[in-house]
Amino acid sequence: MGILKFRLPFIALVPFILLVLAGCKQKKIILKSPPHYNFSEVFEHKLDLKLKEISGLAWNTNNDEFLAHHDESGKLFFLDRENKAIKATYAFGGKGDYEDVALVGDVPYILRSDGVVTKFILDSTGKPYGEEVGKLTIAGPNDFEAMYYDQGRKALVLICKNCEMDDKASVSAFAFYLDSIGFDNKPLYRIDAKAVEALAPKKTSKFQPSAAAIHPVLNKLFIISSASNLLVIADLNGKPESVFALSKKLFPQPEGITFKSKGDMYISNEGVNSKGNILRFIYKP
């Protein structure tokens, strides 16, 4: 009888326990693809181990090739358009935390995490070197990972990852005007991080841009946040319009984004327990 008295209350609790466990079950998140793309239809290119820590990616339409760089060395890699093999490597600087590359015409500009922009130059003899053309001088410390070229503004635009002037509610962007005043220390725009959070399909960590590029067909700004695995689509003033979750399996550490002229999207991932890669997603009008 003593054993029975012990079991009856426990048996009576079983439905309650199952109900609680059911209530605690995590809501299933269905990952959606952005308009005109299908994340389930992907072409992957594994990269040379020299680019395991690929940090920036750009497509040069005129030369029909990709440009990329390793985030700890001042080297620029030129990649074959088809198999993404390294065609040429040029040194433009010493060791440093290099985070993104953007093209102005055929000229590459490389972003260092402290807000320094370096211009890549090949002289008349074919010798490469880097020329520091600007540094953002705002109160710090500051950390940048994303830079893109805005043709309409004729400016390179840097987006903060972590800037002292920002709080949890906003992320600042700054313009570097190549042919006129250089850096403007006042933000070009501020991204509403709360709006990103509200549009996101799931609760995420802080919005920290790691790459950005303007879509050549849609004329929208595509921003990747690697830390929170998000793809944010915004207007050219940084106003978020839609947010998409990126699966960790497909995007283990997305650090670069670029487009071909007809809209095909390329996203690069740093190697996580494997080689780095470039993923291609076909644009479908």
Rosetta blueprint (number, residue, H / E / L):
1 M L
2 G H
3 I H
4 L H
5 K H
6 F H
7 R H
8 L H
9 P H
10 F H
11 I H
12 A H
13 L H
14 V H
15 P H
16 F H
17 I H
18 L H
19 L H
20 V H
21 L H
22 A H
23 G H
24 C H
25 K L
26 Q L
27 K L
28 K L
29 I L
30 I L
31 L L
32 K L
33 S L
34 P L
35 P L
36 H L
37 Y L
38 N L
39 F L
40 S L
41 E L
42 V L
43 F E
44 E E
45 H E
46 K E
47 L L
48 D L
49 L H
50 K H
51 L H
52 K L
53 E L
54 I E
55 S E
56 G E
57 L E
58 A E
59 W E
60 N E
61 T L
62 N L
63 N L
64 D L
65 E E
66 F E
67 L E
68 A E
69 H E
70 H E
71 D L
72 E L
73 S L
74 G L
75 K E
76 L E
77 F E
78 F E
79 L E
80 D L
81 R L
82 E L
83 N L
84 K L
85 A L
86 I E
87 K E
88 A E
89 T E
90 Y E
91 A E
92 F L
93 G L
94 G L
95 K L
96 G L
97 D L
98 Y E
99 E E
100 D E
101 V E
102 A E
103 L E
104 V E
105 G L
106 D L
107 V E
108 P E
109 Y E
110 I E
111 L E
112 R E
113 S L
114 D L
115 G L
116 V E
117 V E
118 T E
119 K E
120 F E
121 I E
122 L E
123 D L
124 S L
125 T L
126 G L
127 K L
128 P E
129 Y E
130 G E
131 E E
132 E E
133 V E
134 G E
135 K E
136 L L
137 T L
138 I L
139 A L
140 G L
141 P L
142 N E
143 D E
144 F E
145 E E
146 A E
147 M E
148 Y E
149 Y E
150 D E
151 Q L
152 G L
153 R L
154 K L
155 A E
156 L E
157 V E
158 L E
159 I E
160 C E
161 K E
162 N E
163 C E
164 E L
165 M L
166 D L
167 D L
168 K L
169 A L
170 S E
171 V E
172 S E
173 A E
174 F E
175 A E
176 F E
177 Y E
178 L L
179 D L
180 S L
181 I L
182 G E
183 F E
184 D L
185 N L
186 K L
187 P L
188 L L
189 Y E
190 R E
191 I E
192 D E
193 A H
194 K H
195 A H
196 V H
197 E H
198 A H
199 L H
200 A L
201 P L
202 K L
203 K L
204 T L
205 S L
206 K L
207 F L
208 Q L
209 P L
210 S L
211 A E
212 A E
213 A E
214 I E
215 H L
216 P L
217 V L
218 L L
219 N L
220 K L
221 L E
222 F E
223 I E
224 I E
225 S E
226 S L
227 A L
228 S L
229 N L
230 L E
231 L E
232 V E
233 I E
234 A E
235 D L
236 L L
237 N L
238 G L
239 K L
240 P E
241 E E
242 S E
243 V E
244 F E
245 A E
246 L L
247 S L
248 K L
249 K L
250 L L
251 F L
252 P L
253 Q L
254 P E
255 E E
256 G E
257 I E
258 T E
259 F E
260 K L
261 S L
262 K L
263 G L
264 D L
265 M E
266 Y E
267 I E
268 S E
269 N E
270 E L
271 G L
272 V L
273 N L
274 S L
275 K L
276 G L
277 N E
278 I E
279 L E
280 R E
281 F E
282 I L
283 Y L
284 K L
285 P L
